[in-house]
Amino acid sequence: MGLHFISPKKNALVYLVKILTGSLMAWFGLRALGIPDPYWAMISVIIVTEPDVSVARANFKSRLINTISGSVIAFLALSMFGGHFWSILLAMTLAVLVAMLWENYPSNWRLGPITVVILMAVAPNGSGASQELHLALLRVVEVLGGSVIALMQSVVYAWALRRWASP
């Protein structure tokens, strides 16, 4: 009978290796820099990782813009309205509008509103603007760290392929 329905897609091993090694680098590297649980960095490694450098670069740009946009909107909403359901809904709506009304907004626009919801849901309610700003900045640093790792892996992978392919 066999497992004839399982057929590995092109670059499956490349994705697997890059996501695992990138996640390990992000986890231990950012923890060494004092970030306790860099889950967002690992998520960024997964989102940005591509064998093609130009696609990875576009993913990097999209991830960065969406995260900064979502973080700024979440910080403002938390500072003005707190972190309850209606303020989260308002901020999420604003993030969608920013993405839809801004000409040439990058792909993966849903990451902006997702960032808003996650940041606002985990922010300590009524803790003050300094803690909320710290949380938003921490998330941006994690996203940037994971995205840089994934982009650099794509650059190194492309370089290695060119080097091994040429005689």
Buried (B, 14 or more C-beta within 10 A) or exposed (E): EEEEEEEEEEEEEBBEEBBEEBBEBBBEBBEEEEBEEBBBBBBBBBBBBBBEBEEBBBBBBBBBBBBBBBBBBBBBBBEEBBBEEEBBBBBBEBBBEBBEEEEEBBEBBEBBBBBBBBBBEEBEEEBEEEEBBBBBEBBBBBBBBBBBBBBBBBEEBBEEEEEEEEE
